[in-house]
Amino acid sequence: EVQLQASGGGLVQTGGSLRLSCVVSGFLFDDYTIGWYRQVPGKEREGVSAISSRDGSIYYADVVKGRFTITSTSDNGKKAVYLQMVNLKPEDSAVYYCAASEVQLSAWLLKQWVSSGAARNWGQGTLVTVSS
């Protein structure tokens, strides 16, 4: 059974930083693609960032480029993805979800994976609130 455990959300002031973590267990192979999405009540879910084990492909939404950094580790069958968020803005406030698939994708396919929401496995959300 694949499980995703997201953590790291909280309340920060504008300009502050947070680091989200997502630990994925249950993948049988080394291939992985893990991403972060966010959603505000009443709005559509938005793909924020993602990383794949193929060539370390990385995707960032334009609105977070230069402020968010995604990294990943893989150890003893567990994959972990971290989203370092700096210079946070009130519009970054949302519930953040991590999602994962046991595939490896090129940069172009990674973008399609994010936009389609095609991940097979989703974690619970972690709330990020940025006060103005």
HUNOR-V85749 format. One record per backbone hydrogen bond with DSSP energy under -0.5 kcal/mol. NH is the residue of the N-H (numbers start at 1). CO is the residue of the C=O. If there is no record, write none. Layout:
NH/CO
NH/CO
This chain:
3/25
5/23
6/4
7/21
10/127
12/10
12/129
14/131
15/88
16/13
18/85
20/83
21/7
22/81
23/5
24/22
24/79
25/3
25/23
33/101
34/51
35/99
36/49
37/97
38/46
39/95
43/40
46/38
48/36
49/36
50/59
51/34
52/57
53/32
55/53
57/54
59/50
61/48
64/61
65/61
65/62
67/64
68/64
69/84
71/82
73/80
75/78
78/75
79/24
80/73
81/22
82/71
83/20
84/69
84/82
85/18
85/83
86/67
86/84
87/15
88/16
92/89
93/90
94/128
95/39
96/94
96/126
97/37
99/35
100/121
101/33
103/101
110/106
111/107
112/108
113/109
114/110
115/111
116/112
117/113
117/114
118/113
120/100
121/100
123/98
124/4
126/96
128/94
129/10
131/12
131/129
